[in-house]
Amino acid sequence: MRMEKPKPRWSQSKTTNLLERAFEEVRRRTKIMGVFNNRKSLELIMFSVLFRTTITKPQYIA
């Protein structure tokens, strides 16, 4: 995604890398599981992955 933008804007676009990586991790984990019983089970997985990201990468939290 970063290289699709003009070079002067690269520094602006790198701030979304952590967010994109978190969404990629959520997709990776939910793809393995397939179907969820209900919305609560999906939210549990999604928020636990995002919470783990904030714990392991605290320097990126504003």
C-alpha positions as CSV (number, residue, x, y, z in Angstrom):
1,M,0.0,0.0,0.0
2,R,2.8,2.4,0.9
3,M,4.5,2.2,-2.5
4,E,1.2,2.9,-4.3
5,K,1.3,6.5,-3.1
6,P,3.7,9.2,-4.4
7,K,7.1,9.2,-2.7
8,P,6.5,12.5,-0.8
9,R,3.5,10.9,1.0
10,W,5.3,7.7,2.1
11,S,6.0,9.1,5.6
12,Q,2.3,9.9,6.1
13,S,1.2,6.4,5.2
14,K,3.5,4.4,7.4
15,T,1.3,5.2,10.5
16,T,-1.3,2.7,9.3
17,N,1.1,-0.2,9.2
18,L,0.4,-1.3,12.8
19,L,-3.4,-1.1,12.2
20,E,-3.2,-3.0,9.0
21,R,-1.0,-5.7,10.7
22,A,-3.6,-6.0,13.5
23,F,-6.4,-6.5,11.0
24,E,-4.3,-9.0,9.1
25,E,-3.7,-10.9,12.3
26,V,-7.5,-10.9,13.1
27,R,-8.3,-12.2,9.6
28,R,-5.6,-14.9,9.9
29,R,-7.0,-16.1,13.2
30,T,-10.6,-16.0,12.3
31,K,-10.0,-17.7,8.9
32,I,-8.7,-20.8,10.8
33,M,-11.8,-20.9,13.0
34,G,-14.3,-20.6,10.2
35,V,-17.8,-20.1,11.7
36,F,-18.5,-18.4,15.0
37,N,-21.3,-19.3,17.3
38,N,-22.4,-15.7,17.8
39,R,-21.2,-12.2,17.7
40,K,-19.7,-12.3,21.2
41,S,-17.3,-15.1,20.3
42,L,-16.1,-13.1,17.3
43,E,-15.6,-10.0,19.4
44,L,-13.7,-12.0,22.0
45,I,-11.1,-13.2,19.4
46,M,-10.9,-9.8,17.7
47,F,-10.4,-7.8,20.8
48,S,-7.9,-10.2,22.3
49,V,-5.7,-10.0,19.2
50,L,-5.9,-6.2,19.2
51,F,-5.2,-6.1,23.0
52,R,-2.2,-8.3,22.5
53,T,-0.9,-5.9,19.9
54,T,-1.2,-3.0,22.3
55,I,0.7,-5.0,25.0
56,T,3.5,-6.2,22.7
57,K,3.9,-2.9,20.8
58,P,3.3,-0.1,23.4
59,Q,5.6,2.3,21.6
60,Y,3.0,2.7,18.8
61,I,0.1,3.6,21.1
62,A,-0.5,7.4,21.0
